[in-house]
Structure formats: C-alpha cells, structure tokens
C-alpha cells in the first residue's frame, strides 16, 4: 500500500515568499521523496496553485501504477511507451550521456530520475522512477536506442 506524508517545512529562501513542504511516498517499508508542496502568501496567483496541481497529478499516477514512477513532463505518461515509440520511429536523444540522475544515495530512499530530450522532435521528458524492474526495462530500451546510433 502506498501512503503519502508531508514533512516539516524546508527553511528555503523563496523569492516569492513560498514555504516548501517535502512530500514523501511510503512504499515497501521505505520512504521516497516525491516533490514539495508549496504554500504561498499570494494564493490568487494561478502559477502558484499550478505547482500543487502537479503534485496531485504525481500522487495520482503513483497510486495508479503501484508507486513505480511518475511523469513530471513529457507527451507519454509511461516511460516505456515513450521509449517504444522512439525505437519505432528511430529517434535519438539530444544528450545521451546525461539521461539518468540517482537521488537519495545517502539514505534509504534511492530513486532515479530519467530525463532528456528526443532529438528529432525536440520533446522534453522527465520521469521519477521508484521501481527497479521498470528501471531495468528503461535501461535496456535506452541501450537499444543508443546502439542504433
């Protein structure tokens, strides 16, 4: 079962006066950072409420796929679907050496961010990956794409 918790606010100097509350997902006995909920004094500004809508979308996606991943941005909701489309269309990456970033390596909450740009259509993508099986599938697909170039 997946559960979301919000931690104490971060002492961060936001130029717009926002307070950031880190949101974590509890899954399989570990806590993983998802993103911050941001509270602003100016609650009327639509951009500020947009940020929290994105958090709600991330939570919804994590619940629907068992806490495996969520999309921050990109055309495809599922990273494997995106990679399958890339292979079908013989697309490549703009920066193939910078596709993965590992977060939380000094804690129990290790997760991977898979991000980049599809070269042929200038389409950016970013996924936070919390599941090793999905990550392995992504790595294999990326290797296939890179070997074709």
Buried (B, 14 or more C-beta within 10 A) or exposed (E): EBEBEEBEBEEEEEEEEBBBBBBBBBBEEBBBBBBBBBBBEEEEEEEBEEBBEBBEBBBEBBBEBBBBBBBBEBEBBBBBEBBEEBEEEEBBBBEEEEBBEEBBEEEEBBBBBBBBBBBEEEBEBBBBBBBEEBBEBBBEBBEEBEEEE
